[in-house]
Amino acid sequence: MTGLDFDNGSEFINHDVIAWAASRSIFFTRARPYKKNDQATIESKNNHLVRRYGFYWRYDTPAELTLLNQLWPLVNDRMNYFTPTKKPAGWATNPAGRRRRLYDTPRTPLDRLLAAGVLSPAQETELRERRDRLNPADIARRIQSIQDRLTGLARDKTLALQATIDKPLPNTGRGVRVRHAS
């Protein structure tokens, strides 16, 4: 790791984290106050991954931490080995003169890394073998199982906390699939 980019939250901007980063020669930046687009990429990833797979529930017990620690490696494998993404490649102008974004062909992060030519042949072989050992259907089942258990543990206390707060919280049920017994 060569660099860390954070927003202005006190959870990251404190003496302990700055000292930790400095002791490891990690480049450390923060967003400028009142410049909402400085961390747009980071915030979009929070919504994209954290909220999609971890939902909006409150997790604060060791059992929930254990489940979250089991969930994230599975999510990483799914995203890095099996989920193609498209990247901005440039701009074009339509006949009316409006600019529009051009994107490259969707590829998985693994495919992009292999195409970059920065890995040794041994590393490439190791990553390909790892991908070939993974079962996407099994990963999806394991993710769903962990999400079901997390939801069961956190639902009641999150809703109880939400009832005590005047300001409404985000929809905690968004993204939660309810299974009906057949």
N, C-alpha and C positions, 0 to 999 in steps of 0.2 A: 504494500500500500504506500503510495507516495503522497496522497493528499486527501483532505477531508473538507467538505463544504457544508456549512451549517446555516440555519436561520439564526435569528437573534434570541432564541429561547434560552433561558437560564439553565436548562438541562444540559446544554452543551457549552455555553459560554461561561466557564467558571475556571478558577485557578487550577483545579485538579486535572481537568481535561486538557487545558492548554499545556500544563507541565508534562502530562503523559505524551502528548503529540510532539512536544519539543524534544523529549528524551529519546524519541525514536526517529527524529529528523523527518517528521511528517509535516508536509505543507498544510497550513491551517487557514481557512478563510471563513468569513461570515458575511451575511447579507447586509446591505445598507438599510438603516431604518427607513421606513415609509416607502420603500421601493419594492412593491409587491411582486414584481416579475423577476427579481433576482434569484429566487429559489423556486421558480415555477416547475422546473424539471423534478426537483426533489419532492415537492408537494404532490405533483401528479403521480409519482411512483407510490407515495403513501396511499393515495386513493386507489390506484390501480391494483397494487398487490396486497398491502396490509388490510385494507377494508374489504377487498374482494374475497380474500381467503380467511381473514381473522375477524371480519365483521366489525361492528361497533360496540361489542360487549365489553364489560369491565372484567379484566383478568388480573387478579391480585393474590392468588394462592399458589403454593408450590406445585399442586397438582396441575393447575392451569399452565404454569410455566413449563412443566415437563411436557405437556401436550403441545404447547407452542414450539418448544425446542425439537419436537418430533415433526411438526408440520412444516417448518421453514425449509429444511433440506429437501423434502418432497416437492415443495413448490419450486425451489431452485432447479431441481432436476427437470421438472415439467417445463419450466420456462426456458432453460438453457439448452435442453436437448430436443424438445419436441414442439415448441411454440414459435412458428415463424413470425418475424416482425418486419415491417418495412421502415426504411430510414429515408429522411429527406435527401434528395440528390441534387436539387437545384430549383430554378424557377423557369417558367415559360410564360409567354404572353399569348392569349387567345386572339382571334381576329378582331375583337372589339377593343383590344388593348388592356384587358384586365390581366393582372399577374396571377398565376396559380402555381402552387407547389408541385414539384415533380418528385416521385418516390422511386426507389430502386425495387427490384424484384424481392418479394418477401423471402427471407432466409432465417434459419434458426441462429441464435448466437454462436453455437458450436460451428456451424457452417461458415459464418463470418470469420471466426477465429482461425479456422483451418485455411481459409482463402487468403488471410492476411500474410501468411508465410513467416510468422514470428516464432513458431514452435519448432522444436527439434523433431526429427522423425519418431523418436521414442515417445515424446509427449503426444504427438498426433495419434500414434498407435494406441496409447493408453486411453486417450479420450474416446476414440472410436470404439474400442473394446468396452469401455464403460457404457457408452450409449447402446451398444448392441445387447448388453446384459440387462438393461432397464426394460420394464414392461409398462407401457403407458396406461393400460387398463388397470393394472395393479396399483400404480401410483394414484390414479383417480379414485379408486376404491379406498385406499388408505387415507387420502386427503379427506374424503367424505366422512369416513369413520371418525377421524380426529375432530373434524368440524362438528359432527353430531355430539361428541362427548364434550367439547368446549361449550357449545350452546347449552347443553344440559346443566353444566356447572355454573355458567355465568348468567343465565337468563333472569332468574328470580332476583338476584341481588342488583343487577343492572336496572331492571324495571323499578325496584324499590328505591334506588338512588335517584332515578329519573323522576319519580313522583315527588321527591323532596325539593327539587330544583324548580325555581320560577321560570327560567329560560328553557325553552324546549331543546332537547338534545337531538342529534341526527337520528333518523329512523333506524332503530337497532334491528328491525326485522328485515331490512333490505338485504337481499342476497341470500337469505336463509331459506333453504328448501325444506319443507315439512313433508316427511314421509308418512303416508297413511298405511296402516296395516292392511294387508289384503287377505 
